[in-house]
Amino acid sequence: MDLVTPDFGLIFWTLVTFLLLVFLLSKFAWKPILKMVNDREASIEDALKAAERARDEMKSLQADNEAVLKEAREERERILKEAREMKNKIVSDAKDIAIAEGEKAIASAKAAIAAEKASAIAELKNQAAVLSIEIAEKVLGKELSAENKQAEMISKMIDEVKFN
């Protein structure tokens, strides 16, 4: 049982050794160990702050990216809208020009038709007048007494006249 119940001398030397160990550790080891622990704690704290700053910066960059994307989409929509408007204006202008040119062509054709019609009517009147004069000359050249002879004479003269 001596092993289980310690003796006074054993307690004394154990206590002296323990105090000497505490003194030596406090003099030489605790300060560097505590300094290293504090330095490690400070570096961990700095790393956490850096990570927090990086996370905040990433959120900021993400918000900036979203704003840039939104602006790019708006710019694209504006450009497409302008292009559509320009296309519609060009098509409308082309239609207006085509309609105006078509109306000019129709007016020109109508004028040409009217001029040709007037010319043809004038030509027809001239030929009718010439025929009337020729018929009158031949009728006056011969005097006929009977009506049926006059009708025969007119028919004969009409057959003799050449139409130009």
KAFEN-V212320 format. One record per pair of residues at least 4 apart in sequence whose ideal C-beta (glycine too) atoms are under 6 Angstrom apart, sorted by the first residue. I is the first residue (numbers start at 0). J is the second residue. D is the distance in whole Angstrom. If there is no record, write none. Layout:
i	j	d
I	J	D
I	J	D
This chain:
i	j	d
5	9	5
5	10	6
23	27	6
24	28	5
24	29	6
25	29	5
28	32	6
29	33	6
130	160	6
134	156	6
137	156	5
143	148	5
143	149	5
143	152	6
